[in-house]
Amino acid sequence: MLVLASASPRRLALLEQAGLKPDALLPADLDEAPRKGERPRDLARRLAREKAEAAREGAKARADLEGCYIIAADTVVAVGRRILPKAEIVDEAAACLRLLSGRAHRVYTGVALVTPSGAIRDRIVETRLRFKRLSTEDIEHYLASGEWRGKAGGYAVQGIAGSFVIKLVGSYSGVVGLPLYETVNLLGGEGFPIRFGWMNAA
């Protein structure tokens, strides 16, 4: 049994892209605010682990999920040590886009796996991106699209904002929300039959 500790349609789609169909979704409602002095990398790891732990507790209440594998992830966008918010209001998104315009930034995605024995394994994936210089019109029209809402750093690379990216070094799927290489390796390393669903994937 495979559980995804997320309600994100992007993470679900990425798992399914790798031929992995979760048997249940157990999203966690956490306070995602960084702690004082917490680095972006550490925040991504902590939140992924906390989501995994919350889902592990939820799974214990369900007999059908006994001995399941649980995947959780969290994505943090940062400029230097400055952590950008998951934009919920237009002013937050506008501030993020102005900051990212014409410069490099990093996206850290933490992935945590709860094994059937209850142990937690994790990985951190760092991806470097550079945006083109965004005009006032670029920003205004992107904000009007609404695509930024709820997205770390105020943008979705799999959408319109993909056209802002001059360079990406690292994991594209990690920036979207779930680094597939690391996720599949974590699962495979703990004995999950990762190729089982491939036969019917076409």
N, C-alpha and C positions, 0 to 999 in steps of 0.2 A: 504494500500500500504506500502511496506517495501523497503527501500533504504539502500544499503551498500555503505558507503563512502570509498571505497577501490577498487583497481584493483588487489589485492592480490588473486591468485588462492587458497592459503591456507585458507584465511578467508572465501572465498566463499564456499569452500568445508566443512569447519566446520559448517557454518550456515546451509548448506543443510543436514549435518549429524544430526542436531537437528530438521530436518523436516521443516526448514524455507527457502523458496526460495524467494530471493529478486526480486522485480519488476524492479529495475534499479540499476546500479552501477554509483556512482558519486565520483570518486577518487579526492582527493585534492592534488595539487602540492604545498607543503609547504617547507620552510626552517626548517629542523629538528635539526639544531645545538642547543645544550644546551646554555642557558644564563649563564653569569658569576655567579658562585656559586650555580647554580641550582642543586638540588638533583635529583637523578634518578627517585624517586617516583613522584616528582613534574613535571619533564619533561614528563613522560608518561601520566600524567593526562592532562597537558596543550596541548600536541599534539593531544590527542584523542578529546579534546573539540574543538580545532581549526579545526581539520578535519571535525567534526560534524557541526560546524558553517559554514564552507566553503560549505559543501554539502547542508545545509539549504538554503543558498543564491542561489545555483545552482538550487535547487528544485523549488524556487519561480518563476523561468522563465518557468516552465513547468506546464501547466494546469492539465495534467494527474497525477501530483504528489501532488496536493493540499491536505493538511491534512495528509501527509504521516508520517511514523515513519522512522527515520534515525539512523543507527548504525555505529559508527566509533570506531577505536581502534588503539593503538600504543604500541609497545613493546620496552622496554629498558633493556639491559643487563648491569650489574654493578658488579664490585668487590670493596666492600666497597662503597665509594662515587665516585669512578672512573667510568665514563660512557664509555662503549666500543662502537666503531663506528659500523654503518651498513657497513660492509666491501665491498668496491668496487674494490680494487686492492689487489693483492696477498700479498703484504707486510703488509697491514692492517690485513688481515685474519691470517697471520702467527703470527703476534704480539699478536693478541687476543688468539690464540690457545696456544701459549707458556705461556701466563699469566694465562689461565684457567687450564692448565695441573696440575693435582694432587691437585686441591684446590676447595673450595666452592665458589659459586657466587650466585647472585640473579637476577631473571628476574621479572620486573615490567610490567604489562600490564594494560593500562588504557582503559576503555570502556566508551563511551559516547553515550547517547540516546537522540535524539531530538524527543519530543512528538508532536502529531498533533497540539497542541496549540503553539508550538515553544519553549517551555521550554527545558532546558538541564538537564539531570540527568547523574551522572557518578559513576563509581566504579574503585577502584584500586585493582589489584590482585597481591600478592607477592608470588613467588615460589622460593624455595631454591634448588639448584642443586650442586652436587659434581661430578667432572670429574675424571676419572682414570688418572694416570700419562701417558702422551702421549710421545711415543718414537719419535725420529727424523723421522723414517719411517712412523709412524702414521700421523704425521703432513704433511710430503711431499706428501704422497699418497692422503690424504684428500684434500689438496690444488689442486692436479691434477684432482680431481673429479669435481671441479667447483661448488660443492653444496653450498659452503659458500657465493657465490656472492650475494650481496644485503641483507645479513642476519645480524641481530643485533648480535654482539659478534662473527661474523665470523663462525657461524655454524647453521645447521638446525636439531633440535632434532627429527623431524619426518623422517629424512633420515639416512644416514650412521652414523652421529654423535650421534644418539641414542645409539650406542654401546659404546660410551665414558662415559655414565652416570652411575655412581655407585649408586647414590641416588637422588631422586626427592621428595620433600615435598611441596605439593601445587597443582597447576592446570596444568596438562600436556597440555590441550588445550590452556591454557593461554600462555605457552611457545611457542607453535606453532603459536599463533597470535590472538586468540579470546577465552577467557574463557567462555565456554558454560553455566555453571551454572549461572554465574552472568549476562550474556547476556539475557538468557531466563527469569530470574527473573525480570530484568529491564523491558523487553517488557511486560511480564505478569502483572507486577505491574501497568503499564500504560494502560492496557486494550487491548493489542494486542492479537488476538486469536492464541496463540502459538501452540495449538494442532490441528489446522485446517488442516494442511498438513500431520499429522501423519497417517491418514487413508489410504493414498495412498503412504506411504513411503516404504512399503515392495516391 
